[in-house]
């Protein structure tokens, strides 16, 4: 603020920006969590980060993120806790470690894909500790996460949204609200449906490439055949390029995580009377690729599950 400038002289935008600076704790700094922490810091928020393997969190210090030695240390005096961990079990274990420092009324944004049963368990923990629970999985992979262009699928109480909205704006380009009770899992339900489509397309792209290899067909001939028509799609080409060009690391979305999500989708369908054969097959392909040594590669590496042994593309 310049000399002589009073609060009355500040623009509405400046006042809003000052009002919405938060202290945010990011628990889990893998592919997505690290990108989210960086974007929160770039937006001017005070960010504390913790990861089970501290070395993965340390590079965030260069972006002004404060690295904590424990979940309890990370969440002390925070406005918003954002968890981005592998599954519901890891998330619940981490929040239990953080529990001594959690304050009633703190907003908790659960941003991972936890599954319906998992969300119910996490929401129960939030109730026990007086937290404002937001079921808020994100749609997107490494590149949109790093660019702050994720889509946030959110469900949670109106009370507290003034805290979580700036967080969502820092990490995403769009927020889709799907209810006022995170415990109902409305956001997770939508995420599972979206991921079922992503996994189906990824698995199908890998099988098309594998079949072209087996039959001696140039895959680019297939791409030319469908170009510009209803069978063409950017995602098919993006995932195929990762395989054909050997760019499976660093992953946009890892095989191991895709396998976990596929199983959550299969279970959600089964629990609600729906048999999901494609999701079941996608889960098996991801698990087979992981067993072949591709767990930490991009999920496009499910391509290799079409072969008995690890093979070049």
N, C-alpha and C positions, 0 to 999 in steps of 0.2 A: 504494500500500500504506500502510495507516495506521501510526502510530507504534507500535512494539512488535510489529507483525505480522511473523512469520517466514515463510520459504518453506514451512515445514511447515503453517502456518495457511491457505495459499492453497487455494482450491477446485480441484478437478480441472479445471474449465472454464477457470479463470484460468491455470493452468499450461499447459494445452493451447493457449490463445490466445497466450501468450507464446512458446511453443515454435514455433508455426507462423507467426510473422511473418517474411516473406521479402523479399528484394530481387528484384523482377520487372522485366524489361525488355520493353516492348511496342514492337515494330517494325511500324509501319503504324497510323496513327490516322485511318482513314476512318470511315465510319458505325459499323462494328462495333468496330474497334480502340479508338476513342476511348471508347466506352461501357464496354468491358472494362477499360481503364486506370482510368477513374473508379471503377468498382466495386471494383477491386483496391485502390485507394487508400482507399476508404471502409471496406474490410475491415481496414485497418490495416497493409497491406503498404507497403514502400518501393517506389515505382514510378518507373522511368526510361522515358521515351517518346521515340521518334524517328519522324519522318515526312519523306519526300523533300521535300515542300513544308512547310517549318517552320511557316508561318503556320497550318496546319491543326492543329498540335500545341499551339501556344502557349496556347489557352484552357484546356488541361488544367492549367496552372500554378495556376489558381484553385482547383483541387481537390487541391493538394498534390503534383501530379506534377512530377517534375524533367525538364525538356526538354533533350535531348541534341542536340549539333550534328552527330553522325555515328553510324552503327550501332556503330562501334568504341567510341566514348565511352559509348553507351547500355548495352552489355553488360559493361563492365568491372566485375569483382567482383560479378556477379549470381548469384543462385541458379537462376533460371528465365528463359529467353528465350521470349517468346511472339510469334510472327509472325502477322500478320493482313494479308496483302498480296494484290494482285489475282490473281496466278497463281504457278505454280511458278517461272517464269523470274525474276520480280521478287523472289521470296523467296530464290532461290539467289544472285542478284546481291547482295542486301542482306546475306546471311549471309557471303558472301565478303568484303564490306567490313568486317564485324564480326570476321572470323576472327583478326586479331592479338591481340584481347583475350579470346577465348573460352578458358575453362579446361576441361581434360578433366574429365568427370564432371558438367558443367553439364547440367541438364535443358532440352531444347528442345521446346516445345509448338508444333507446326505447326497452326494453327487455321483456315487458309483452305481453300478447295476447290481442290486442286492437280491432281486427276486421278491415275490410276494410274501413268502413266509419270512424272509429276512427283514423286509420293511416293517412287518408287524412286530418283530422282536426289537428292532431299533426304536420304533415309536414307543414301545413299552418302556424302554430304558429312558427315553426322553421324558415321559410322564413321571417316572420315578424321581427324576432330578429337576423337574420344573423347567425343562428346556422347551423352547418354541421349535417344533420339529417341522422341517421342510424336506419332503421327498422330492429330490431335484436331480435326477440323472440327466446327463448331457448327451446330445446326439452330435457326433463328429469324431474325428481322429486327430492325429498329431498336428497336421498342418493347420486346420481351422482352430485347434486349441492354441497353437503358438501365435496365431493371428488375432486371437480374441474373437473368433467368429463362430463359436459353438452355438448350438440351439439348446437352450435350457428348458427342460420339461419339468414344471414345478407344481407342487401342491402343498398347501400349508396355510396357516391362519392369517387373517388380515392383520392382526396384531403382530408387529415385527416385520412386516413387509418393507417398511421404510429402511430397515437395516439390510435386508437381503437383496433388495432391488439394485442398489449400487454394486453389490458383488456380482449379480447376474449380468449387469451392464458391462462390467470390466472383463468378464470372461466370455461373453456371448454376444451375438448379433441379434438374437431374438429370444424372447421368453414366452413359452406357451403355458398358461395356467390351466390346471385341470382339477381344481377343487380346493377347498379350504381346510381339509383334514388330511395331512400327510399320512396318517395311519391307514387310510383307505387305499393307499398305493395307486392312486389314479395316474400319477406321472410314470410310475414304474410299469403299469399296465401298458401305457402308450409306448414306452421305451421297448418293452419286450416285443410288441407287434412290429415296431420299426426294425428292431434288430433281427427279427425272423426273416424279414425281406433282405436285409443286408447279407445275412449268412447264406440265404438261398442263392442269391446272385453270385456271391463269392465262390461258393462250391460249384455252381454251374459253370462259371467261367473257367475254373481249374479243370473241370472234366472235359470241357470243349478243347482246351489246350492239350490235355493228355491224349484225347482221342485223335486230334490232328497229328500229334507226334507218332502215335501207334500206326496210323494209316498213311503216314508219309505225306500229309497235307501241309502246305505252308499256311500257318495260322493267319498270315496277312491276307491270304485269299479269302478266308472266312470273314475277316473284318471288312474287306472290300465288298463282299456279297451282301452284307447287312447294312452297309454304310448309308446313312440318311433315312433309313426305313424304320418301321415300328419296332423291329428287333434290335436296333442299335441303341446303345446307351453309353454315356460317358463313364459310368462306373465299371462296365465290362472292360473298356479299353484301359482305364487306369489300373485296375487290378492285373490285367493281362500283361501290361507293360512292366509291372514290377517283377513278374516271373520271367518274361522274355529277356529283360535287360539285367537280370540278376541284382535288383535293387530291393531286396527283402529286408535289409537292415540299414538304418534303424527302422523298426516297424512303425507303421501308422497305427496299427491295432494288432496286438500280438496273437499268435495262434493259441497260446494257453488261455488268454482272456476270452477269446472267441469260443473256445471249447466250453469254458465255464458258463458263458452267456447262453450257449445253445442248450445246455442241460437245464438251465433255469426256464428257458422257453418251453422245452419238452414237458417239464414238470408242471408248469402253469397250465399248459393245454390239458394234460392228463387229469389234473385236479379239477378241471372245469369241464370234463367230459368230451374233450376234443383230442383226436389222435393226429399228431403232426409228424407224418412220415419223413418229409423233407428235412425238418429240423432235427429229427433223430439221426438221419443219415449225415447231415452236416456236422453234428456233434461227433459222430464216429470218425468222420474224415479228419476233423481237427485233432482229435485225440490220437489218431494213428500218425498224423504228421508230427505231433509233439513227440511221440514215442520214437520217431525216426531221427529226432534231433533238431526239429524246427520250432520248438516251443516258443523261443524268443524272437522268431522272425515274424514278418507281417503275415496276417492270416491268409493272404494269397498263396502262401507256401503250402496250404492244404492241397494244392496241385500235386505235390509229391506223394500224397496218400493214394494216388492212383497206381503207384508202382510198388513192387514188393520191397525194393531197396531204395535208399537215397540215391537220386539220380540228378544229372545236370538237366537244366531246362532245354 
